[in-house]
Amino acid sequence: QVQLVESGGGSVQPGGSLNLSCAASGNIFGVYVMGWYRQAPGKQREVVASITEDLSTNYADSVKGRFTISRDNVKNTVYLQMNSLKPEDTAVYYCNAHILSTTRSAYLELWGQGTLVTVSS
């Protein structure tokens, strides 16, 4: 089985920083596009950032210049460095990954369990 486990969420003041991590583990052949999404209360889930296996990145306009997505292809881990956090960044953050499992050669789209980021005074 394959799973994504997130960590790094927490509560910070505006202007603060957090670094989220999401590690894929299990019977993995390859990990392709990985990304971060978030869902704030009363809002739809939105993509925050994504990164391909060859390190091409995309960011939502709302986080450009403040967040940085990166990955470690050896550890099968994706990170989201969040700086200059604003109250509107408050949300549950979910990682997402497209994974080829060695089990039955299955191609999977998986989600992490979610980690809460709260930005408030």
C-alpha positions in Angstrom: 0.0 0.0 0.0 1.0 3.6 -0.6 0.2 6.5 1.6 1.0 10.2 2.0 1.7 11.5 5.5 1.8 15.3 6.1 3.4 17.2 8.9 4.4 20.8 9.7 1.1 22.6 10.3 0.5 24.8 13.2 -0.5 28.2 14.4 1.5 31.3 13.6 1.2 35.1 13.7 0.8 37.1 10.5 4.2 37.4 8.8 5.4 34.1 10.3 6.6 31.1 8.5 5.9 27.4 8.3 7.3 24.5 6.4 5.0 21.7 5.5 6.2 18.2 4.5 4.5 15.3 2.8 6.2 12.0 2.4 5.0 9.2 0.2 5.8 5.7 1.4 4.9 2.1 0.4 5.4 0.0 -2.7 6.4 2.8 -5.0 7.8 2.7 -8.5 7.7 6.4 -9.2 6.2 9.6 -7.9 5.2 12.1 -10.6 3.4 15.4 -10.1 3.1 16.4 -6.5 1.2 19.4 -5.1 -0.4 21.2 -2.3 -4.0 22.2 -2.0 -5.9 24.0 0.7 -9.4 24.4 1.8 -10.5 27.3 4.1 -13.8 27.3 5.9 -16.6 28.1 3.5 -14.4 28.0 0.5 -13.7 25.4 -2.2 -10.5 23.5 -2.3 -7.9 25.3 -4.3 -4.5 24.4 -5.7 -1.7 26.2 -4.0 1.4 24.9 -5.8 2.5 21.9 -7.8 5.8 20.5 -8.9 6.6 17.9 -11.5 9.2 15.2 -11.3 11.6 17.3 -13.3 11.0 20.3 -10.9 8.8 22.5 -13.0 6.6 24.5 -10.6 3.4 26.4 -10.6 1.9 28.6 -8.0 -1.5 30.2 -7.3 -1.3 33.9 -7.7 -2.2 34.4 -4.1 1.0 32.8 -2.9 3.5 33.7 -5.5 6.6 35.3 -4.0 5.7 34.0 -0.5 5.5 30.2 -0.9 8.1 27.8 -2.3 7.4 24.2 -3.3 10.2 21.7 -3.5 10.7 18.0 -3.5 13.2 15.4 -2.7 12.9 12.5 -5.2 15.1 10.2 -3.1 12.8 10.6 0.0 9.7 10.9 -2.1 8.8 14.0 -0.2 7.3 17.3 -1.2 7.7 20.5 0.9 5.9 23.8 1.0 7.9 26.6 2.6 5.4 29.3 3.5 6.7 32.7 4.4 5.0 36.0 5.1 1.9 34.2 6.1 -1.4 36.1 6.1 -4.7 35.4 7.9 -6.2 34.5 4.5 -3.7 31.6 4.3 -5.6 29.9 7.1 -6.8 26.5 5.8 -6.4 22.8 6.0 -3.5 22.0 3.6 -3.5 18.8 1.7 -0.7 17.3 -0.3 -1.5 15.4 -3.5 0.7 13.0 -5.5 0.4 10.9 -8.6 2.2 7.6 -7.9 2.9 4.5 -9.8 2.7 1.6 -7.3 4.6 -1.6 -7.8 1.5 -3.4 -6.5 -0.5 -4.5 -9.6 1.3 -1.7 -11.5 -1.4 0.7 -10.3 -1.4 4.4 -11.0 -2.7 6.3 -8.0 -3.7 9.7 -7.1 -3.4 10.1 -3.4 -4.1 12.7 -0.8 -2.5 13.4 2.5 -4.6 13.5 5.7 -4.5 17.3 5.8 -2.7 19.6 8.2 -4.1 22.7 9.7 -2.4 26.0 9.2 -3.8 28.9 11.3 -2.5 32.4 10.8 -3.9 34.9 13.4 -2.9 37.5 15.9 
